[in-house]
Structure formats: C-alpha cells, structure tokens
C-alpha cells in the first residue's frame, strides 16, 4: 500500500471518529444546510465572519466517513481565510477530486486536504467529499436553499 493511500485511510478514519469543529456555532452569522441525495449525507455549516474573513466554522449532521472527514478538515482549513481564499480552496479541492487519475494534479495550497486525492479512485464518493464544500459555497452566498451535490 502506498504511503499516500495509507495516510488517506488513516486521516479519513481519524476525522470521522473524532470530527473537529462538530457542534453548532451559536453566534454564526452565515449558515447553510447541505444534502447528498445519493447516499443520504446531511450537514449544517455555521460560519462566524469578521468582515470578509472566516473567523470560526463548525458543522453538525450525519453522513458517511468521507463526508464527515471532509467537513471536519474543511472547517479547519477555512478558519482565518478570506471569502476569496475559501472559494479558491474550494476550486482547488474540487479540481483535485475531479481530475482523471491519469492526469497530474496541482496540490499546491491544499496541505492536508491532499489526502482526498484517493477519492478519485472511487468516483461515486466524490459527492460525499464535496458536500461540505458545496454547503460552504451556499453559506458564503447566504443562500438559504439546501445545497446539493448534483
């Protein structure tokens, strides 16, 4: 087993068992709900903004290990970032997951999120990994409709 694949599995398991920032954020000023109808994952994302910077982020919900781990790692990664930086990170993350296996990936700036490159081997799981990110996009736009992965 490759080192990256092993790290991927360990990271997913760790963030699924002990998700970071898994609680409602009572003073959130941005909020969105997300749903992946393919496998039933649901989450709520809470953001506390300081101007155009994400001061704090948290989530609640229920989903598969990949969905939960992605939400956990995303909330860690976006704290302290500007809205534009968070949107750029979403684009890089989405590109990481949707680039065909035989093509090289630019992982610059993804840091720990790079472990999700293993999801590319399981295309049906891409929506699980991106649910939190689509919900982030909805929260940043203050879109009250439910974010979906479709």
ChimeraX attribute file (.defattr): number of C-alpha atoms within 10 A of each C-alpha:
attribute: neighborCount
match mode: 1-to-1
recipient: residues
	/A:1	5
	/A:2	7
	/A:3	8
	/A:4	14
	/A:5	15
	/A:6	13
	/A:7	15
	/A:8	20
	/A:9	15
	/A:10	13
	/A:11	20
	/A:12	23
	/A:13	16
	/A:14	14
	/A:15	19
	/A:16	21
	/A:17	12
	/A:18	13
	/A:19	21
	/A:20	20
	/A:21	19
	/A:22	18
	/A:23	15
	/A:24	17
	/A:25	19
	/A:26	10
	/A:27	11
	/A:28	16
	/A:29	13
	/A:30	21
	/A:31	24
	/A:32	25
	/A:33	25
	/A:34	24
	/A:35	25
	/A:36	22
	/A:37	13
	/A:38	13
	/A:39	13
	/A:40	11
	/A:41	21
	/A:42	24
	/A:43	23
	/A:44	24
	/A:45	27
	/A:46	27
	/A:47	27
	/A:48	19
	/A:49	21
	/A:50	12
	/A:51	9
	/A:52	12
	/A:53	18
	/A:54	21
	/A:55	16
	/A:56	20
	/A:57	28
	/A:58	24
	/A:59	26
	/A:60	20
	/A:61	18
	/A:62	14
	/A:63	20
	/A:64	16
	/A:65	19
	/A:66	25
	/A:67	26
	/A:68	31
	/A:69	25
	/A:70	25
	/A:71	34
	/A:72	24
	/A:73	20
	/A:74	26
	/A:75	24
	/A:76	15
	/A:77	17
	/A:78	22
	/A:79	18
	/A:80	17
	/A:81	17
	/A:82	17
	/A:83	18
	/A:84	12
	/A:85	14
	/A:86	22
	/A:87	17
	/A:88	13
	/A:89	20
	/A:90	21
	/A:91	12
	/A:92	20
	/A:93	22
	/A:94	17
	/A:95	15
	/A:96	24
	/A:97	24
	/A:98	15
	/A:99	14
	/A:100	13
	/A:101	13
	/A:102	6
	/A:103	7
	/A:104	9
	/A:105	16
	/A:106	12
	/A:107	16
	/A:108	8
	/A:109	12
	/A:110	16
	/A:111	9
	/A:112	14
	/A:113	19
	/A:114	19
	/A:115	20
	/A:116	24
	/A:117	21
	/A:118	19
	/A:119	20
	/A:120	16
	/A:121	12
	/A:122	9
	/A:123	13
	/A:124	12
	/A:125	17
	/A:126	21
	/A:127	25
	/A:128	29
	/A:129	25
	/A:130	23
	/A:131	28
	/A:132	35
	/A:133	27
	/A:134	23
	/A:135	28
	/A:136	31
	/A:137	18
	/A:138	22
	/A:139	24
	/A:140	20
	/A:141	13
	/A:142	13
	/A:143	16
	/A:144	12
	/A:145	12
	/A:146	17
	/A:147	24
	/A:148	19
	/A:149	18
	/A:150	10
